[in-house]
Amino acid sequence: MTTPWLHIVGIGEDGIAGLTPATRAVVDAAEVIVGGTRHHDLIDGDAERLAWPSPFDSLIDELTQRSGKRVVVLATGDPLWYSVGAKIGRHIDPAQIVYHPQVGAFQLAAARMGWSMADLETLTVHGRPVEQMIAFIQPDIRLLILTTGAETPGQIARFLSERGFGKSRMTVLAHMGGKDEARFDGLAESWNHEVPEFNTLAVECVAAPDAALLPRVPGLADKLFQSDGTMTKQEVRAITLAKLMPMRGALLWDIGTGCGSIAIEWMRGARYARAIGIEPRADRRAMAAANALALGVPKLDLVEGEVPAALDGLEAPDAIFIGGGLSEQVFDAAWAELKPLGRLVANTVTIESEMCLTALHQKHGGQLVKLSVERAEPLGPHSGWKPLRPVTQWSLIKR
């Protein structure tokens, strides 16, 4: 049986005094202690001290080189909730690790606000693009956000105000549990506080009558996307995403991504969902990047190139959408890389591509449907139905 040599200890603003006796004994007995400057300032002892390495990814090498010694990594709060403990656990055998949990920023903030943890969203923009929080702006939602720095609450206040949520109540909580604990309250539309760099932001979203409604359920309005007109329209997009089935952490290949509408809604549809958009035209990649930023999924990965060559070397996907560049060769290359239980959906509006879809359907099975949508538009003093181009859609699951 493996004897654990690595202890990952959650520590709060109260330092060593906030640890249980058993955890304190682990820290006292450590031969090597790893952490940030503020962590080292909270404890005493003669152990070898290591600061967070730069680049941070070299941390795993630093730790494994000391395997066999009594090593303690100090992490703020809960070491397995948006913290270094999760990263370490992905690279070092968990049997060699003991985790020592601590009350984290989310629990402390929820207690300060009197909010139920089961009834709110928790997210982090610490060291990540702050635009990620945009996807969570919805009426009557409560958010707890680990922030990047002193300027981040002001950025989030701007995002809220620009989308009609200026009346949202914001509270910054800093140094929770310590002697310097501080609280700052205000509204998004008038936020002007100077706050400490390390903080947790609580947001109670309040929507104005004209607020933008951006649900995570697929089918956002077409006008929310920059586009040159070649995009999967709202109604067809909703059906397409339903068949692609966004799932937590899953990866989509969006072939012929255009303005990115499918990839963006895929990423919004499930926590940590990822997407790679393959698009040969630079102007369309630029639109997709702008749309991803505006709609809260700044991590959309855009690849230049023609398919199938552009697919070489990409991480195997959980789902594939073919919205442009369809051919039997493209399908064969994509299908070969699709993971088991992966979903593939191909849409087309041309007769030639429809013939290709029909042949693929006859060969591989799946579901072939024709989608027709008509929208009411002004017709003189009255209204009339204006049809969109019919879309032929083929979908199947790899089993």
N, C-alpha and C positions, 0 to 999 in steps of 0.2 A: 504494500500500500504506500502511495506517495505521501511524504510528509510535507505539508505546505511550508514554504519558505518566504512567501510574499504576503504581506498584510496590507490591505488598502483600507485606510481609516478615514471615515468622515469626521470632520472637525468644524465646529461653529465659531462664532465671534467670541465665545467665552473660553475658547482654547482648551487646555488640558483639563480644566475644572469641569467641562461639560461631558467628559468621557466617562464611561462606566469603569469601575475598578479593574475589570479584566482587560479592557481595551487600553487603559492607561498603563497597565503592566507590560503589554505588548510594545507600546511606544518606548517605555523606559528601558526595555531589554534590546531595543533595535541596535544593530551594528551599522545600518545605513538608513538614512531618512531622506526621502525625496519629496519635494514640494516647492511652492512658490515662496517668495520672500516673506509674504504675510503669514504663511503657514509656519515657517521656521521661527518667526518672531514670537509665535504663540507658545513655543515649547523650549525646554532646556535639555541639557544632556551632552554627552561626549561622542555621540555617534557621528560617523562620516555624513556630511551634509551634501546633498546634490540639488541643484536648482533645476527647474524645468529646462530640458535641453532645447537647442535651436539648431536645426529644425525640430519641431516637436515630435515628428515621426520617429526620430532616433531614440525616443524614450524606451521602446521595447528592447533595443540592443543594449542600452544602458542597464536595464533591469536584468536581462538574461545573462549578461556578463557577471552579475553578482549572485547568480543562482547558488544556493547552498548557504549563503549568509542570511542573517535575519534582517530582511528588508521591509521597511514601512513606507508606503506612499500616502501622503496626506492630501485629502481632497476636500473641498468646501462642501459641507452639507452631506446629502445622500450621494455616495460615490457611484451609484448605478443609475442615477437619473440625470441625464444630460451632463455626464461627468466623465472624468478620466477612467474610472473603473470599468466602464463598458468597453472602452477602446482596448484596455489592457486585456480584458477577458476574451476578446476576439483573437488575440495573438498568443496568449500563454494558457497552457492547460489549466482549466478551472480547478482541477484537483490540487494544484500547487498554490492556490490563492485562498485566503480567508478575507471576507469582506466584513467590515465593522460599520454598520449603518449609523447614520445620524439624522436628526430632524433636518430636512432640507429647506431651501428658500421657498418652495411652493407650499409646504405645510405651514411654515411660519407666516407667510403672506396670507394664506387662507384664514388662519387663526386671527391675524390682525384685522382682516376685513370682515370676519364673521361669515365667510362663504363656505359652502359645501364643496369639497373637492370633486365629488361625483357630478356636480352640476356646472362645471366650467371647463375651459380648454387650457391646457398648459403647453407652452411652446418656448423656444429659445431663439434669440437672434444674436447670442453671444458668440462672436467670432464667425458669424454667418451673415448673409445678406439680410438687412433689416426688412427688405421688401417681402420676405416670406410671410410676414404677419398679415399682409393685405388680404390673403385668401381667407382669413378668419373673421373679417369684418362683416358682421351680420347683426340685424336688430336683436336687442335683448340678450346678447351673448356676453358672458363674463370671461375675460382673458387674464391669465397670469403669464407674464413674459419675462424671461431672463434677458437682460439687455446687454448691449455691447459696451456702452460707455455713457458718459455724462450727457452727450448730445442725443442719444437714442430716443428718450421720451419725447423730445421736441420733434424729431422726424416722424415718430408714430402719430403724434398729435396732428401733424400736417396731413398724413395719409387719411386720418379719420375725417378731418375737416373738408378735404377735397372731395370726399365721397358722400358728403351730407350727414356725417356723424359728429359734427362739431360740438354738440351738446353732451357727448360721451364724457363720463366722469373718470378721471385718471388719478391714480395714487402711486407715488414712488415711495418705496420702502427701502431703506439702506441700513446696513450694519445691524440687521435684526438679531436680537439676542445679546448684543454687546452694549458697552457703556455709551457708545456714540450713536445708538439707534436714532434714526430720524425718519420723519414722514412729511411728504409734500402732496397736497391735494389741489385739484383744479379741474377745469374743463378743457377739452382738446382745443376748442376754438380760441381760447385765451391763455394757453399754457405759456408761462414765461419763467419757470423756476430754474435756478441753477442747482443741480443735484450732484451727489457724490458719484464717482465713476462706476463703482460696483453697486448695482441696485436691481430690484425686482419691481416691475411695473404691473399694477392691477388696472384693468380697463373694464368699465361697464358700458357696453355699446348702446347708445341711444340714437335712433334714426329720426331724421327730419322727414316731413311728408314727401320731399323730393329726393330722398336719399337713394343712392345707387343700390340696387338689390343684386348681389352677386352670390347666389347660393352655390354650394359645392356640388349639388346635383347637376349633371351635364345638361346643356341647353341654354347657354348664355346668349343674350341678344347679339345679333350680327354686328350692330353698331359699336359694340365694345372692342372690336378688333380693327386695327389698321389692316387694310386689305386693298389689293388691286382688283378685287371682284372675283378672283378665283379662290374660293374658300368653300368648305363644307358648311352649308347653311344650317341655321339653328335647329330646325325640326329633324333634318337628316342627321345632324351631328349628335343629337340626343339619342337617336336609335343606334347610331354607330357605336357610341360609347357604351351603351347598354350591352352590346354584343362583345365589345372588347373587355368588359368587366374589370375596371380599375381595382387593384388590390394593394394593400399595404406593402410598400417597398418594391413592388413589381416594376419591371422595365418594359417600356414600349418602344418599338421602332416605328416611327412615323415616316414612311417613304413617300417623298414628294410633299413635304410638310407645308409648303406655301407660307401662309401667314401664321401657321402654328396652332390653329384653333383646336385640332384634335389632340395634339400633344399637350397643350396647355390645360384643356379640360380633363384629360387623363390625370395629370399631376395634381390638379385641384380635387379630383374625385376620391382620392385615398391618401392617408398620411404616408409621407415618404415615398410616394410613387415617383418613378423616374422616367424620363423620356429622352430619346435621341431622335432629332429631326434631321432627315437627310434631304437636302435641297440644293440643286446646282446653281440657282440664281442668287447672286449676292443681295439684290434689292429685297427679295422675299425673305432671305435669312435675316436681314436687318429688321424687317417688319415683325418677324416672329420673335426676335430678341426683345424688341420694344413692347410687344404684346405680353410676353412672359413677365417682364419687369412690372408692367402696369397691373397685371392680374395676379401677382403674388407668387409666381413660380420662377424666380430668377435663375434657378439651376438647370433650366432647359438646355440640353447639350445640342448644338447645331453643327452638322457635318456637311462640308461642301463635297459634291461629287455626283456622278451618275451611277445609278444602280444597273447591274448588281455589283460592279467593282467597288463602290463605296461601302458595301457591307462587310468587306474583308476586315477582319481584326476587331470588329465590334463585339461587345459582350453579348452573349446569347440572351434573347428577349423572352419575356413571358407573354407578350402579345405583339402583333404586327398589324399596322394599318397601311394599306396601299391606296394612296389617293392620287398618285401620278406615276407615270413610267411603267404601267402594268405591261407585262409580257409573261409568257410561260417560263422563260429563262429567269426573270426576276422572281416569279413565284417559287420556282424550284430552289433557287439560292436562299430565299428567305425561309421557306418551309423547312429546309435542311437544318437551319440554325435555331428554329423555334423549339422551346423546351416542351417536354411532355405536358399535356393539359393546357398548352398555350392556345391562344385564340388568334385567328387571322380573319380580318375583314378587308374586303376590297370594294371600292365604290367606283363607278364610272358613269359618264354621261354620253359617251360616243358609241356609235354602232359598232365600230371596229373593236373597241375594248369590250363591249358587251359580248361579241362573238367569242373573244378570248375567255371571258368569265364563264360563258355557257359551256365551252369545251372543258375548262378546268372543273366545273361542277360535275359534268358527266364522268370525268375521270376520277375525281377525288370525293365526290359527294358533298355534304354540307347543305346549306340553305341558300337558295337563290330567290331573291324577291325584287320587285319593282316598286320604288317609292315615288309617289306623286304628291306634290304639295301645291296648294293654291292659297294665295293671300289676298284678302280684300284690300282694294286700293280705290282712291277717288276716280270716278268716271263721270266727268261733267259735274252736275249737281248731286249725283248719286254715288253709289259704290258698285264695284264689279270685282269679279274674281280674276286674278292674274296668276297663271300657273308658272311655277318654277320648272326648270329643266328636270324631267324625270331622271331618277338615279337608279341604276341597276346595282344591287348589292349582293355580294356573295360572302358568306361567313361559314367558318367551320372550326372545330376544336381538334387539336392533335392528340390522338389517343393511341 
